[in-house]
Amino acid sequence: MRSRRLDYSESTRSALVDSAVELFTKRGYAGTSLDEVAKRARVTKGALYHHFSGKQALFEAAFDSVESLVYDRLEKIMTGPGTPWERAMGALNAFIKSCLDPAYQRIAIHEAPVVMGWERWREAEEQCSFGLLRAGLQSLVDAGEVEPVPVDITARLLFGALSSAATEIASAADPKKVGEQIEDVIVRMLLRLRQPGEAGERPAAS
């Protein structure tokens, strides 16, 4: 059976991460102090250091939390009902919507490359979402819905395009409009890969 101490420890860590996500989203990494995070989570600073070695470790936990929410949302779509093409279109639409979320924009797109370093950030992004993208592309090829393209190379190119898309959306004066434009362009690109007889009108974004 789980001990009360373990439950308390996990709830404390969760409260600290939630607090960090909110404060990093509002004020950024430089504008957020550990004292503020601990105060908002209603724990002592000593409790914070029990779970995290410092500010960067706490930021990386906040980054993981934000990324996990997006991953879980996309995985649910990619493993849900519908044809591989319908699932792929649904996941693309969900990803574009995730790029409009203030927490994802500030923490995962703007702050993470600076705080974590570009290489570490890129590695973390790939670990989180590249496998899902590759699996989705493989299912499209296996189902005969797209041409038998080299899956690894094509997935890498799509991953790069989606990473750039996220940055464009997060930096735009009108993120929603840019998101719609990017989604339309990526769908048009994917339609070029559709097998003869499979291509049709793109489903309307929900």
Buried (B, 14 or more C-beta within 10 A) or exposed (E): EEEEEEEEBEEBBBBBBBBBBBBBBEEBBEEBEBEBBBBBBEBEEEBBBEBBEEBEEBBBBBBBBBBEBBBEBBBEBBEEEEEBBBBBBBBBBBBBBBBBBEBBBBBBBBBBBEBBEEEEBBEBBBEBBBEBBBBBBBBBBEEEBBBEBEBEEBBBEBBEBBBEBBBBBBEBEEBEEBBBBBBEEBBEEBBEBBBEEBBEEEEEBE
